Every structure is written in C-alpha cells, then in structure tokens.
C-alpha cells in the first residue's frame, strides 16, 4: 500500500543532497527542498507535509533540535533523520525527544530510502484512519494495519447488501439491484429519498461491495455546516487559515483517498460551495484552506439528498454541471409507507438490536401492534420506526411482546398525516415535507394540550428540537402557553 500523493519535505544545507533525494523520490512523491530550519518552517506553514527527511548536522541548529519543534507544532508529520554519523546519543535523543520514526545513515541506499518513505507515508495514513490515535515514537505499523483490517472486516459484516432488510416483493428490490450494479464500477452515485429511508446504509453497502472496500469510507453531512467550515472539513486547512483554525486539519477527501466519501444532504449546499466541489470532482485535486498548492486525491463520491435536485437545477439553486457529475448513476430509496410488507421484518431486527443494547429480552410484538404499525404512514420512515420501538421497549415491563397500548397515540389511533391540498401551483418537495411536518407537530401539540414533553416524546424529538420547530412554523400559542 503506497501513497503517491504524499508530500515529502527534505531539509539539508547541501543542495546536492536535496537534489539526489528528489531524483530518487520524485516518481512517487511530491518532494520539496529546504536548506535550513527557517525555510522548512515556511514550507510547513503553507503545505500539508506527511514526511520530513532532515539532515542531522546543519549550521546553527541540528536536525533533532529542529524536529523537536516540528513535533510540537506539526505532531502528525512523520519525522526521519539522515546523518553521516552514527552517534548513539543523537539517535536516543531523536527517538525520545523529537519522536523520530527512522534514523537513516549516509551513504543511503536508494531502494532503502524509498521503502522507508513509503512506510512513513503509509503510517501517516494509518494514524488518520484510526480515530483518537496519535503516534509520536516508532510504532509497529503491522499492528496498526491489523486494527484497521479487523475494523473494516467487522464493518463489512454490518453494512453489506444483505443487511438491508426487505421482502422479495418489496419495491426496495429494484433499488438494491441497481446499487449492486453500480458497486462494480467506479461511478458517482446519487441516492435520493426522504429522510430516514436508509440512504447512508445503501451507500455503505455500495462501498463494501466495490473494489475500494478495503479503503476508507468517510461521511459528511453537508447541511450541518456553513460554507467555510464545510470546506475546511472536506478539503482541510492550514493553521491560521481562518479564525478558529488553531492547527492543521486533514480534510475528509484526503482521508478518503483511494476510498469512498459519502456526502449527505448535498442539496443543502450553497452555490458558492458547489463551484468548489465541482472543481474537485473535475480536477481530482483539493486545495486546503491556506495551502499554497493543491493535492491530488482519488476518491469515489456517493451523495444523497431528500430534495428533487432536477427541480433545484431548474430553479437555479443547484448547478447543472455539478448535478451530472454527482448523478452518473441515480438510485431512489422508497419511503417506508411504500413498502409496508417490510415493516415486520425491519421491526424485528430493530427490536433485536435494542434488546442487545438495553440488555432486555422482549419477545417480539403483539399481532395487533404489528397491524397498527403496518397501517401507519411513518413520515419519519425507518428512523421514526426505530425511535418508536425504542420508546415502547423503555415503557414496557418484563419481556412480554410489545402491546398496542405502548404505541404512540397517532399510531394507536390509526391516524395518518396528510399534506394540505394544493391550490394547483407547483411546489418544491422541500415545501411539501415542511407542510407535512408542521401539520404533524400541530396535531400532536393539540392532542397533548400544548405539553412540550409529551409532544416531543411522541414525535421522537428533543424538547429543544421541538421548541425550535415551534418557532420555525410560528406555532406561537404553543410556544407561549406550554404546560409541562
């Protein structure tokens, strides 16, 4: 496993030494030279550097002294010392105080130098793939590789297509069939469907069945962050690039190199950000905020949205060229109300997981409970179903099947949420969804006489989230006169 896009900084006061290393490494790596610590720090301020090769004996400041400072300011960078001397004191000090990964003696072998830098670049990647792990002395990279392999093997068992529950007659069969075909080829996939229908689960299955399965799968919700933070999260940033950028940040595109990135809620992005994303997809390279040079990345993009993106394109809110970049292979995930035959099996799987999580042994569902559940519209789809079963389990006593009286009133009373009748004017999907959500909240508030706690519990929302929606939909009488 190599990283052809890694950047290597060579620090040596002898220009010929820098040139010799550049000749050896330039076929696989981007190599930048610096003749002293000051020049090297200027490079580190403006570039994302994965590996430093530093000469030990330099005028003014030794390599170990310089790398001590690098360890404090750029701790993720893999640090290597090159020296024509075999001073054991220098070696011990380098390992203990500067976090040196390797100590290479002159004259060095080109093959051994390449192998060392390859291993260092791979180590840098491994450090960023294992969450909450930062390595400052020479580690056993084989052990790290085993951790990641074990994790990916476990994920593969959890996120394959066989984990997407459906019956043979389900409309989901067609979506899964398309996804299996898409998984074989390195094409961009756009997954559409309402919130809670399992778009991320499908994306993970596509990745798991693809040739990239042993590489990273990373996720970003594009609707959760403003442009500047989203750009930093996806493309990375240099320390000081904007207020609050206190350290270098590796972007998710770079972490996903050779793997897959899942961009959820892509329809929520601004036109300005869409331009930047389009360039990344066209050029196959990112430019971290504050960095002087772009970096090549090889990433498969799977995106998802609950909007009608073609309607957004027609309205001028989404770039047409970006849409066709993302939607090379569109797949739609049907709503739960359109595949009611799947509800019993999905509910059984969810209850099994909840039993394990809560250390319970609830014995399934009462037949009447399942009848009521299959007759409900489930505007929140599988996510709402999961919240409902979790709530019922918490309310239940013992391990008897979950009884109908544990269901939320809307489900128990056979109520369905119906969108207000249109006046004939065309409406955006987002507007329709908001109308349904407002009607559902208002009906629940009325049933509970404005009680925020009981309403939030019924809808599967937090109290803060419910109050936010009351403000959003201008349901003021409930905001001002609530009774808890």
C-alpha positions in Angstrom: 0.0 0.0 0.0 1.6 3.3 -1.1 0.6 6.9 -1.1 1.7 8.5 -4.4 0.2 11.8 -3.3 2.2 12.3 -0.1 4.4 15.3 0.2 7.9 14.9 1.5 10.0 17.8 2.8 13.8 17.4 2.6 15.8 19.6 4.9 19.5 19.7 4.2 22.1 22.5 3.9 23.7 20.7 1.0 21.8 21.4 -2.3 23.3 18.3 -4.0 21.9 16.1 -1.2 18.4 17.6 -1.7 18.6 17.1 -5.5 19.8 13.5 -5.0 16.8 12.6 -2.8 14.4 14.4 -5.2 15.6 12.3 -8.1 15.0 9.1 -6.1 11.6 10.0 -4.7 10.0 12.2 -7.3 8.4 9.4 -9.3 6.2 8.5 -6.3 6.1 11.6 -4.1 5.9 15.4 -4.3 9.3 16.5 -2.9 10.0 19.9 -1.6 13.5 21.0 -0.6 14.6 23.4 2.2 18.2 24.4 3.1 17.6 25.3 6.7 15.1 25.2 9.5 13.7 28.6 8.7 12.9 27.6 5.1 11.5 24.3 6.3 9.1 26.1 8.7 7.9 28.4 5.9 7.1 25.3 3.8 5.2 23.7 6.8 3.2 26.8 7.3 1.9 26.6 3.7 1.9 22.9 2.8 0.4 19.7 4.1 3.5 17.7 4.6 3.3 14.0 5.5 7.0 13.1 5.9 10.2 15.1 6.8 13.7 13.9 5.9 16.1 16.1 7.9 19.9 16.1 7.9 21.2 15.9 11.5 24.3 18.1 11.1 23.3 21.6 9.8 24.8 25.0 10.6 23.1 26.7 13.6 20.6 24.1 14.6 20.8 20.3 14.5 18.2 18.2 12.9 17.0 16.8 16.2 16.6 20.3 17.6 14.5 21.3 14.6 12.4 18.2 14.7 11.6 18.7 18.4 9.9 21.9 17.4 8.1 20.2 14.5 6.8 17.6 17.0 5.2 20.4 19.0 3.8 22.4 16.0 3.1 19.7 13.4 2.8 16.5 15.5 1.2 14.4 12.8 4.1 14.7 10.4 6.4 11.6 10.3 9.9 12.7 11.2 13.1 11.0 9.8 16.7 11.9 10.5 19.5 11.4 7.9 23.1 11.6 9.1 26.6 10.6 8.1 27.4 10.0 11.7 26.3 7.1 13.9 26.3 8.9 17.3 24.1 6.8 19.6 23.5 9.9 21.8 21.9 11.7 18.8 19.8 8.6 18.0 18.5 8.2 21.5 17.7 11.9 21.8 16.0 11.9 18.4 13.7 9.0 19.4 12.9 10.2 22.9 12.7 14.0 22.4 11.8 14.5 18.7 9.6 11.4 18.1 11.9 10.3 15.3 10.4 7.4 13.3 13.6 6.4 11.4 17.3 7.2 11.6 19.0 6.8 8.1 22.8 6.8 7.8 24.8 8.1 4.9 25.6 6.9 2.3 22.0 5.7 2.0 20.7 3.1 -0.5 18.0 4.5 -3.0 15.9 1.3 -2.5 16.0 1.5 1.3 15.2 5.3 1.2 12.2 4.7 -1.0 11.0 1.8 1.2 11.4 4.0 4.3 9.4 6.9 2.9 6.7 4.6 1.6 6.3 3.1 5.0 6.3 6.5 6.6 3.6 7.8 4.2 1.5 4.7 4.9 2.0 5.2 8.7 0.7 8.8 8.3 -2.4 7.4 6.6 -2.9 4.8 9.2 -2.7 7.3 12.0 -5.5 9.3 10.4 -7.7 6.2 9.8 -7.6 5.1 13.4 -9.7 7.5 15.4 -8.2 9.2 18.5 -4.8 7.6 17.8 -1.6 9.8 17.5 1.8 8.1 17.4 4.9 10.0 18.4 7.6 7.3 18.5 8.3 4.4 16.2 5.2 2.2 16.2 4.5 -1.3 14.9 2.8 -0.4 11.7 1.8 -4.1 11.2 -0.3 -3.8 14.4 -2.0 -0.7 13.2 -2.8 -2.4 9.9 -4.3 -5.3 11.7 -6.5 -2.9 13.8 -7.8 -1.3 10.6 -8.3 -4.6 8.8 -10.2 -6.0 11.7 -12.4 -2.9 11.9 -13.1 -3.0 8.2 -13.9 -6.7 8.3 -16.4 -6.0 11.1 -17.9 -3.1 9.1 -18.2 -5.3 6.1 -20.4 -7.8 8.0 -22.6 -4.9 9.3 -23.0 -2.9 6.1 -23.3 -5.4 3.2 -26.4 -5.5 1.0 -27.7 -8.5 2.9 -28.1 -6.2 5.9 -30.7 -4.1 4.1 -34.0 -5.8 5.2 -36.7 -6.3 2.6 -39.0 -9.0 1.4 -38.9 -10.4 -2.2 -41.9 -8.4 -3.3 -40.6 -5.1 -1.8 -40.1 -2.1 -4.1 -36.6 -1.9 -2.5 -35.5 -4.9 -4.6 -35.1 -2.7 -7.7 -33.0 -0.1 -5.8 -30.7 -2.8 -4.4 -30.3 -4.4 -7.8 -29.2 -1.0 -9.2 -26.9 -0.4 -6.3 -25.2 -3.8 -6.8 -24.6 -3.0 -10.4 -23.2 0.4 -9.5 -20.9 -1.1 -6.9 -18.9 -3.0 -9.6 -17.9 0.2 -11.4 -16.2 3.3 -10.2 -19.0 5.7 -11.0 -20.5 8.5 -8.9 -23.8 7.6 -7.3 -26.7 9.9 -6.2 -29.1 8.3 -3.7 -32.4 10.1 -3.4 -35.3 9.6 -1.0 -36.9 11.1 2.1 -35.0 11.4 5.4 -34.8 8.2 7.3 -35.1 5.8 4.3 -31.6 4.3 4.7 -29.6 6.3 2.1 -26.4 6.0 4.1 -26.9 2.3 4.7 -27.2 1.8 0.9 -24.0 3.9 0.3 -22.1 1.8 2.8 -23.2 -1.3 1.0 -22.1 0.0 -2.3 -18.7 0.8 -0.9 -18.4 -2.6 0.8 -19.1 -4.4 -2.5 -16.8 -2.2 -4.5 -13.1 -2.6 -5.4 -12.4 0.1 -2.7 -13.8 -2.0 0.1 -10.5 -2.2 1.9 -10.0 1.6 1.8 -11.7 4.3 4.0 -15.4 5.2 3.9 -16.0 8.6 5.3 -19.2 10.6 5.8 -20.1 14.3 5.9 -23.5 15.9 6.4 -23.3 18.9 4.0 -26.4 20.6 5.5 -24.9 20.8 9.0 -22.1 23.3 8.5 -21.6 26.8 7.0 -19.5 27.1 3.8 -16.2 27.9 5.5 -16.3 25.1 8.0 -17.6 22.6 5.4 -14.8 23.5 3.1 -12.3 23.0 5.9 -13.9 19.7 6.9 -13.8 18.3 3.4 -10.7 19.8 1.9 -8.6 20.5 5.0 -6.9 23.7 6.2 -3.7 25.1 7.4 -3.2 26.6 10.8 -4.4 30.2 10.9 -6.4 29.9 7.6 -9.4 31.4 9.3 -10.5 32.5 12.8 -10.6 29.3 14.9 -8.2 27.3 12.8 -5.7 26.6 15.6 -4.0 23.7 13.9 -3.6 21.9 10.6 -6.7 19.9 9.6 -6.6 17.0 7.2 -9.7 17.1 5.0 -12.1 14.1 4.6 -11.3 13.9 0.9 -7.7 13.3 1.7 -8.5 10.8 4.4 -10.8 9.0 1.9 -8.0 8.9 -0.7 -8.4 5.6 -2.6 -11.7 5.0 -0.9 -15.2 6.5 -0.8 -16.7 9.7 0.6 -20.5 10.0 1.3 -21.8 13.5 1.0 -25.2 13.5 2.7 -27.7 16.4 2.1 -25.8 17.6 -0.9 -28.9 19.6 -1.9 -28.4 21.9 1.1 -25.0 23.3 -0.2 -24.7 26.9 -1.4 -24.0 27.9 -5.0 -20.5 29.1 -3.9 -19.6 25.8 -2.3 -21.0 23.9 -5.3 -18.4 25.7 -7.5 -15.6 24.5 -5.3 -16.9 20.9 -5.1 -17.3 20.8 -8.9 -13.6 21.8 -9.4 -12.5 19.0 -7.0 -14.5 16.4 -9.0 -13.3 17.7 -12.3 -9.6 18.1 -11.4 -9.3 15.2 -9.0 -7.5 17.5 -6.5 -8.2 19.5 -3.4 -6.6 22.7 -2.1 -6.7 23.0 1.7 -7.7 26.5 3.0 -4.5 28.5 3.4 -2.3 26.0 1.5 -0.2 27.1 -1.4 -0.6 24.1 -3.6 -3.4 21.6 -4.5 -3.2 17.9 -3.6 -4.2 15.1 -5.8 -6.9 12.7 -4.5 -8.5 9.6 -5.8 -12.0 9.4 -4.2 -15.3 7.8 -5.2 -18.2 10.1 -4.4 -21.6 8.9 -3.3 -24.0 11.7 -2.5 -27.6 11.8 -1.1 -30.4 14.2 -0.9 -34.1 14.4 0.1 -34.7 17.1 -2.5 -35.6 16.9 -6.1 -32.3 18.1 -7.5 -33.5 18.4 -11.0 -36.2 20.8 -9.8 -33.5 22.6 -7.9 -31.4 22.8 -11.1 -34.4 24.2 -13.0 -34.9 26.8 -10.2 -31.3 27.8 -10.4 -30.4 26.7 -6.9 -28.2 23.8 -7.9 -25.6 23.7 -10.6 -26.5 21.6 -13.6 -22.9 20.6 -14.3 -22.4 19.5 -10.7 -25.7 17.5 -10.8 -24.5 15.5 -13.8 -21.1 14.9 -12.1 -22.8 13.5 -9.0 -25.7 11.7 -10.6 -23.9 9.5 -13.1 -25.9 6.7 -11.5 -29.0 7.8 -9.6 -30.8 5.4 -7.2 -34.1 6.1 -5.4 -34.8 4.8 -1.9 -38.6 4.3 -1.5 -40.4 5.6 1.7 -41.4 3.1 4.3 -45.1 3.7 3.6 -44.5 2.4 0.1 -43.1 -0.9 1.4 -45.3 -1.8 4.3 -44.6 -5.5 3.7 -41.1 -4.9 5.0 -42.2 -3.4 8.3 -42.5 -6.6 10.4 -39.0 -7.8 9.4 -37.4 -4.4 9.9 -39.2 -4.0 13.3 -37.9 -7.5 14.4 -34.3 -6.5 13.5 -34.6 -3.2 15.3 -36.0 -4.9 18.4 -33.2 -7.4 18.4 -30.6 -4.6 18.4 -32.5 -2.7 21.1 -32.7 -5.8 23.3 -28.9 -6.2 23.0 -28.3 -2.5 23.7 -30.7 -2.4 26.7 -29.9 -5.9 28.0 -33.5 -6.9 27.6 -35.3 -10.0 26.2 -38.6 -8.5 24.9 -40.3 -11.3 23.0 -41.4 -9.5 19.8 -44.7 -7.7 19.1 -48.3 -8.4 19.8 -50.2 -9.2 16.5 -52.4 -6.1 16.9 -49.3 -4.0 17.4 -47.9 -5.1 14.1 -51.2 -4.4 12.4 -51.3 -0.9 13.7 -47.6 -0.3 12.7 -48.1 -1.5 9.2 -51.2 0.7 8.8 -49.3 3.9 9.8 -47.8 6.3 7.3 -44.4 6.7 9.0 -43.5 10.2 7.8 -40.1 9.8 9.5 -39.5 6.4 7.8 -37.2 3.8 9.3 -35.7 6.3 11.7 -39.1 7.1 13.2 -39.9 3.4 13.4 -36.6 2.8 15.3 -37.5 5.6 17.8 -41.0 4.2 18.3 -39.7 0.7 19.1 -37.1 2.1 21.4 -39.7 4.1 23.2 -42.0 1.1 23.5 -39.2 -1.0 24.9 -38.4 1.6 27.6 -42.1 1.8 28.6 -42.6 -2.0 28.7 -42.4 -4.2 31.8 -40.9 -7.6 31.7 -40.2 -9.5 28.4 -43.7 -9.9 27.1 -44.5 -9.0 23.4 -44.9 -5.2 23.0 -48.6 -4.4 23.4 -50.7 -2.0 21.3 -51.2 0.4 24.3 -47.5 1.1 24.2 -47.7 2.7 20.8 -47.8 6.5 20.4 -51.4 7.8 20.2 -51.1 8.7 16.5 -50.2 5.1 15.6 -52.6 3.5 18.1 -55.5 5.6 16.8 -54.7 4.8 13.2 -54.0 8.4 12.3 -52.1 9.4 9.2 -50.5 12.7 8.3 -51.9 14.1 5.1 -50.4 17.0 3.2 -52.6 20.1 2.8 -54.5 20.2 -0.5 -52.5 22.2 -3.1 -54.1 25.1 -5.0 -52.7 23.7 -8.2 -49.4 25.7 -8.2 -46.3 23.6 -8.5 -44.5 23.1 -5.2 -41.0 22.0 -4.2 -40.6 18.7 -2.4 -39.0 20.6 0.5 -42.1 22.8 0.9 -44.3 19.7 0.9 -42.2 18.0 3.5 -42.3 21.1 5.7 -46.1 21.3 5.4 -46.4 17.7 6.5 -44.0 18.2 9.4 -45.9 21.4 10.5 -49.2 19.6 10.4 -47.8 16.6 12.4 -46.4 18.8 15.1 -49.5 20.9 15.4 -51.8 17.8 15.6 -49.6 16.3 18.3 -49.5 19.5 20.3 -53.2 19.7 20.1 -53.6 16.1 21.4 -51.4 16.8 24.3 -52.9 20.3 25.0 -49.6 22.0 24.4 -47.5 19.8 26.7 -44.0 20.1 25.2 -42.5 17.0 27.0 -45.3 14.6 25.9 -45.4 16.0 22.3 -41.6 15.7 22.0 -41.7 12.2 23.3 -44.4 11.2 20.8 -42.6 12.7 17.8 -39.2 11.4 18.8 -37.8 14.9 19.2 -35.8 16.6 22.0 -37.6 19.4 23.9 -35.1 21.9 22.4 -35.7 20.5 18.9 -39.4 20.7 19.3 -39.3 24.3 20.5 -37.1 25.2 17.6 -39.7 23.8 15.2 -42.5 25.6 17.0 -40.6 28.9 16.4 -39.9 27.9 12.8 -43.5 27.1 12.0 -44.8 30.1 14.0 -47.0 27.9 16.3 -46.9 30.7 18.9 -49.8 29.7 21.0 -48.0 26.6 22.0 -44.7 28.4 22.4 -46.2 30.9 24.9 -48.8 28.8 26.7 -46.9 25.4 27.0 -47.6 23.4 30.1 -45.0 20.8 31.2 
